[in-house]
């Protein structure tokens, strides 16, 4: 640890390279099964009393080999693997994968489908941040805010259910567009959410943003500099909290994000408080995007004219031989992809979610790699918690929003 530039909690200055501050050490297993670890992963902590001297992570407890499974699956069947990564914002994973394949296959997605995707992805971002910040409150002993926000997350899940029939693991969209258009009921629920959500969010912020007890618990805790965050490969809210203005939606726009007016909130100190505040601000920006997309929803089809990749409507399958043939070939995975490779990234709930795919011309990827933001963040956890107390380690992990399903994949 002495070779690493440590950024200890400013309240606690114990250092592994200062032996005079270290007494008899205690080994503490934080996880793998622990209610405060937000998933099944382990931290072996060396403690000098209440102060963390070092931390060693162990991951892989729920590794499901998604990347290898994908090598035996037709491209459209990989969607169900993606929504089991960061299951707090499944639609972003689903639609990010579809966009990767559409970019690779040069499929032009209609504007209406792009706008519907933006609505679903921004709802997913709101839901992801609600869970992260709500549970951060729980981890500091404040339970009420979490209950307020959970009701709103339920409303988002009801919108998902209206759009695709699922709630958590959504399998949303299709290669070439959406499975179905926005129904009248879906639009009604969207408008109701846009109207009812702001008062609840303002109430949540009034409970936490300037709460002296909450602020004392998280200010200057788990700080990371912009330089160290970049060295680790941070993206998303955790990087922006350190003061780096980077967002995939702005730097490399996709799905018509260039059509929308929104700002990218950034912090300064990169501590737990800044991460909390950045996510709160992003929730408001996502709500603005949803409202803009719904009010300016283009007319036209909700899927591309790409019969080789997009499942034809059932009515046509029953009445058209050509539609029946395409349906059979797509479902049976009998359509070959061209030879090549591609990387495409979207702004996930946690940061840059990337898909790197190599095709050898077959019916499934030759190789597929998911760039999982949680895997990046968790590597920095020991550096961020050394010098802190055990209770600080919990809120640092909570504010990083490490999701075990995404971490292990």
C-alpha positions in Angstrom: 0.0 0.0 0.0 2.9 2.4 0.6 3.6 2.5 -3.2 0.1 3.8 -3.9 -0.9 7.5 -3.6 -3.4 7.2 -0.8 -6.2 9.7 -0.4 -7.4 8.9 3.1 -10.5 10.3 4.7 -9.5 13.7 6.0 -11.0 12.9 9.4 -8.8 9.8 9.9 -5.1 9.9 9.1 -4.0 6.4 9.8 -1.7 5.2 7.1 -0.3 1.7 6.2 3.1 3.3 5.6 3.1 5.0 9.1 3.7 2.0 11.4 3.7 4.3 14.5 0.0 4.8 14.0 -0.7 1.0 13.7 -1.3 -1.1 16.8 -2.5 -4.7 16.9 -4.4 -5.3 13.6 -7.7 -7.2 13.3 -8.8 -9.0 10.2 -12.5 -8.4 9.3 -14.5 -10.1 6.6 -16.9 -7.5 5.1 -19.0 -9.9 3.0 -19.5 -11.8 0.9 -23.0 -12.1 2.4 -23.6 -9.0 4.3 -26.6 -6.6 4.1 -24.4 -3.6 3.6 -22.3 -4.8 0.6 -25.1 -4.4 -2.0 -24.3 -7.8 -3.5 -22.2 -10.9 -3.0 -18.6 -9.8 -2.9 -16.0 -9.8 -0.1 -13.6 -7.3 1.4 -11.0 -8.5 3.7 -10.2 -5.5 5.9 -7.2 -5.1 8.1 -8.4 -2.9 11.0 -6.4 -0.8 13.5 -9.2 -0.4 16.0 -11.9 1.4 13.9 -9.5 2.5 11.2 -9.1 0.6 8.0 -5.4 0.0 7.2 -5.8 -2.1 4.1 -8.5 -3.8 2.0 -8.4 -6.8 -0.3 -11.4 -7.6 -2.6 -12.6 -11.0 -3.7 -15.2 -11.1 -6.5 -16.7 -13.8 -8.7 -19.2 -15.3 -6.3 -22.0 -14.9 -8.9 -20.0 -15.0 -12.1 -22.3 -16.3 -14.8 -19.9 -16.3 -17.8 -22.2 -14.1 -19.9 -19.5 -13.3 -22.4 -18.9 -17.0 -23.1 -22.6 -17.8 -23.1 -23.0 -15.1 -25.8 -20.7 -17.0 -28.1 -23.3 -19.8 -28.4 -26.3 -17.5 -28.8 -27.9 -15.8 -31.8 -27.4 -12.0 -31.6 -31.0 -11.2 -30.6 -31.0 -13.7 -27.8 -28.1 -11.9 -26.0 -30.5 -9.2 -24.8 -31.7 -11.4 -21.9 -28.1 -11.6 -20.7 -27.6 -7.8 -20.6 -30.5 -7.0 -18.4 -29.1 -9.3 -15.7 -26.0 -7.1 -15.4 -27.0 -3.8 -13.8 -30.6 -4.9 -13.1 -31.4 -1.5 -11.6 -31.4 0.0 -15.1 -31.9 -3.0 -17.4 -33.4 -1.0 -20.4 -30.1 0.9 -20.9 -28.2 -2.5 -21.1 -30.8 -3.9 -23.5 -30.9 -1.0 -25.8 -27.2 -0.4 -25.7 -26.7 -3.9 -27.0 -29.2 -3.4 -29.8 -27.5 -0.2 -30.8 -24.2 -2.0 -31.0 -25.6 -4.5 -33.4 -27.5 -1.9 -35.4 -24.3 0.1 -35.8 -22.4 -3.1 -36.9 -25.1 -4.2 -39.3 -25.7 -0.6 -40.5 -29.4 -0.7 -39.7 -31.1 2.8 -39.7 -33.5 3.1 -36.7 -36.5 5.5 -37.2 -36.6 8.7 -35.2 -39.7 7.6 -33.3 -38.0 4.4 -32.1 -35.0 6.5 -31.1 -37.1 8.8 -29.0 -39.0 6.0 -27.3 -35.6 4.5 -26.5 -34.4 7.8 -25.0 -37.5 7.9 -22.8 -37.0 4.3 -21.5 -33.2 4.8 -20.9 -33.7 8.1 -19.0 -36.5 6.5 -16.9 -34.0 3.7 -16.2 -31.3 6.3 -15.2 -33.8 7.9 -12.8 -34.7 4.5 -11.2 -31.0 3.6 -10.9 -30.1 6.9 -9.1 -33.2 6.7 -6.9 -32.0 3.3 -5.6 -28.4 4.4 -5.2 -29.2 7.6 -3.3 -32.1 6.1 -1.4 -30.0 3.3 -0.1 -27.1 5.7 0.7 -29.6 7.3 3.1 -30.5 3.9 4.6 -26.7 3.1 5.0 -26.4 6.3 7.1 -29.5 5.5 9.2 -32.1 7.5 7.3 -34.8 5.2 6.1 -37.7 7.6 5.2 -36.3 9.0 2.0 -35.8 5.5 0.6 -39.5 4.7 1.2 -40.6 7.9 -0.6 -38.5 7.1 -3.6 -39.4 3.5 -3.8 -43.0 4.4 -4.6 -41.8 6.4 -7.6 -39.5 3.6 -8.8 -42.6 1.4 -8.7 -44.4 3.8 -11.1 -41.4 3.6 -13.4 -41.7 -0.2 -13.4 -45.3 0.0 -14.2 -44.4 2.1 -17.3 -41.9 -0.6 -18.3 -44.6 -3.2 -17.8 -46.9 -1.3 -20.1 -44.2 -1.0 -22.8 -42.7 -4.5 -22.8 -44.6 -6.6 -20.3 -41.7 -6.9 -17.8 -40.5 -4.9 -14.8 -37.0 -5.8 -13.6 -35.3 -7.8 -16.4 -37.1 -6.1 -19.2 -35.7 -7.6 -22.4 -36.8 -4.2 -23.9 -36.7 -3.3 -27.5 -35.6 -5.3 -30.6 -32.8 -5.2 -33.0 -34.0 -2.5 -35.3 -36.3 -0.6 -33.0 -38.9 -1.3 -30.3 -41.1 -4.4 -29.9 -44.2 -2.3 -29.8 -45.2 1.4 -30.0 -46.1 3.5 -26.9 -49.7 2.7 -26.1 -52.2 5.3 -24.9 -52.0 3.9 -21.4 -48.1 4.1 -21.5 -48.3 7.8 -22.5 -50.9 8.4 -19.8 -48.6 6.8 -17.2 -45.6 8.8 -18.4 -47.5 12.1 -18.1 -48.7 11.2 -14.7 -45.1 10.3 -13.6 -43.7 13.6 -15.0 -46.4 15.5 -13.0 -46.2 13.6 -9.7 -42.5 13.0 -9.4 -41.0 16.5 -8.8 -42.8 17.1 -5.4 -41.5 13.8 -4.1 -38.0 14.4 -5.3 -38.0 17.9 -3.8 -39.1 16.4 -0.5 -36.3 13.8 -0.7 -33.8 16.6 -1.3 -35.1 18.6 1.6 -34.6 15.6 3.9 -30.9 15.1 2.8 -29.2 17.8 0.8 -28.7 20.2 3.8 -29.2 17.7 6.6 -26.3 18.4 9.0 -26.1 14.8 10.3 -26.2 13.3 6.8 -23.6 15.9 5.6 -21.2 15.1 8.5 -21.4 11.4 7.7 -20.5 11.7 4.0 -18.5 15.0 3.3 -14.8 14.3 2.8 -15.5 10.5 2.9 -14.1 8.4 0.1 -12.7 11.3 -1.9 -10.8 10.6 -5.1 -9.1 13.2 -7.2 -9.9 13.7 -10.9 -6.4 12.4 -11.9 -6.8 9.2 -9.9 -10.3 8.7 -11.1 -9.2 9.0 -14.7 -6.2 6.7 -14.1 -8.6 4.0 -12.8 -10.9 4.5 -15.8 -13.8 6.0 -14.0 -16.8 7.3 -16.0 -20.4 8.3 -15.2 -21.5 10.1 -12.0 -18.4 8.9 -10.1 -16.1 10.6 -12.5 -18.3 13.7 -12.8 -18.3 14.0 -9.0 -14.6 14.4 -9.2 -14.9 17.4 -11.5 -14.5 15.8 -15.0 -17.1 16.8 -17.5 -17.5 13.6 -19.5 -20.8 12.0 -20.6 -21.1 9.6 -23.5 -24.5 11.1 -24.4 -22.7 14.4 -25.2 -19.2 13.2 -26.3 -20.5 10.5 -28.7 -24.3 11.1 -29.1 -26.5 8.1 -30.0 -30.3 7.6 -30.4 -30.8 11.3 -31.2 -29.5 12.6 -27.8 -28.2 15.6 -29.7 -31.8 16.7 -30.1 -32.3 17.3 -26.4 -31.5 20.2 -24.1 -29.8 19.1 -20.8 -26.8 19.9 -18.8 -24.1 17.6 -17.2 -23.8 18.2 -13.5 -20.3 17.9 -12.1 -18.8 18.1 -8.6 -15.5 19.2 -7.2 -14.1 17.0 -4.4 -15.0 13.6 -5.6 -16.3 12.6 -2.2 -19.4 10.7 -1.2 -21.4 13.9 -0.8 -20.5 15.1 -4.3 -21.5 11.7 -5.8 -24.8 11.9 -4.0 -25.5 15.5 -5.2 -24.4 14.7 -8.8 -26.9 11.8 -9.0 -29.7 14.0 -7.6 -29.0 16.7 -10.2 -28.9 14.1 -13.0 -32.3 12.8 -11.9 -33.7 16.3 -12.7 -31.9 16.4 -16.1 -33.2 12.9 -17.0 -36.8 14.1 -16.2 -36.3 17.1 -18.5 -35.1 14.7 -21.3 -38.1 12.4 -20.8 -40.5 15.4 -21.0 -38.9 16.8 -24.1 -38.9 13.4 -25.9 -42.5 12.8 -25.0 -43.7 16.2 -26.1 -41.7 16.1 -29.4 -42.3 12.4 -30.2 -42.0 12.0 -34.0 -44.6 10.3 -36.1 -43.7 7.3 -38.1 -42.7 3.7 -37.7 -41.3 2.3 -34.4 -39.0 -0.2 -36.1 -36.6 -0.3 -39.0 -37.2 -1.7 -42.5 -34.8 -4.6 -41.8 -36.7 -7.9 -42.2 -33.5 -9.9 -41.9 -33.1 -8.8 -38.3 -36.5 -7.5 -37.0 -39.2 -10.0 -36.2 -42.2 -9.4 -38.4 -45.6 -8.7 -36.8 -47.5 -11.8 -35.8 -50.4 -10.9 -38.1 -48.1 -11.0 -41.1 -46.5 -14.2 -40.0 -49.9 -15.9 -40.2 -50.7 -14.4 -43.6 -47.5 -13.9 -45.5 -45.1 -16.6 -46.6 -42.2 -14.2 -46.7 -42.9 -13.0 -43.2 -43.1 -16.6 -42.0 -39.7 -17.4 -43.6 -38.0 -14.4 -42.0 -39.6 -15.2 -38.6 -38.3 -18.8 -38.8 -34.8 -17.7 -39.8 -34.5 -15.1 -37.1 -35.9 -17.3 -34.3 -33.7 -20.2 -35.3 -30.6 -18.0 -35.6 -30.0 -18.8 -39.2 -28.9 -15.4 -40.4 -25.1 -14.8 -40.6 -23.5 -11.5 -39.6 -20.7 -10.0 -41.6 -17.1 -10.4 -40.6 -15.7 -7.5 -38.5 -15.5 -6.0 -35.0 -17.1 -3.0 -33.3 -17.2 -1.2 -30.0 -20.2 0.9 -29.0 -20.8 2.6 -25.7 -23.8 4.2 -24.0 -24.1 6.2 -20.8 -25.3 3.6 -18.3 -26.7 4.3 -14.9 -23.2 3.7 -13.5 -21.1 5.2 -16.3 -19.8 4.1 -19.7 -21.4 0.8 -20.6 -19.5 -0.6 -23.6 -19.9 -3.6 -25.9 -16.9 -4.9 -27.8 -17.9 -7.5 -30.3 -15.9 -9.5 -32.9 -17.7 -11.4 -35.6 -16.2 -14.2 -37.7 -19.2 -14.2 -40.1 -21.2 -16.7 -38.1 -24.6 -16.6 -36.4 -23.2 -15.7 -32.9 -20.3 -13.5 -31.8 -16.9 -14.9 -32.1 -16.0 -12.9 -29.0 -18.0 -10.4 -26.9 -16.8 -8.2 -24.0 -18.9 -6.0 -21.8 -17.3 -2.9 -20.3 -18.9 -2.9 -16.9 -18.6 0.3 -14.9 -18.9 -1.4 -11.6 -15.8 -3.6 -12.3 -13.8 -0.4 -12.9 -15.0 1.4 -9.7 -14.5 -1.5 -7.4 -10.8 -1.7 -8.1 -10.4 1.8 -6.5 -12.3 0.9 -3.4 -9.3 -0.1 -1.2 -7.5 3.2 -2.0 -10.7 5.2 -1.2 -11.4 3.5 2.1 -7.9 3.3 3.6 -7.7 5.6 6.6 -11.5 5.6 7.0 -13.7 3.9 9.6 -15.7 0.7 9.0 -18.9 2.8 8.8 -17.3 5.0 6.2 -16.4 2.0 4.1 -20.1 1.1 3.8 -21.2 4.6 2.6 -18.2 4.7 0.1 -19.2 1.4 -1.4 -22.9 2.6 -1.5 -22.0 5.9 -3.2 -20.0 4.1 -5.9 -23.1 2.1 -6.7 -21.3 -1.2 -7.2 -23.9 -3.7 -8.5 -22.7 -7.4 -8.0 -24.6 -8.6 -11.1 -22.6 -6.1 -13.3 -19.4 -6.6 -11.3 -19.2 -10.3 -11.9 -21.2 -10.9 -15.1 
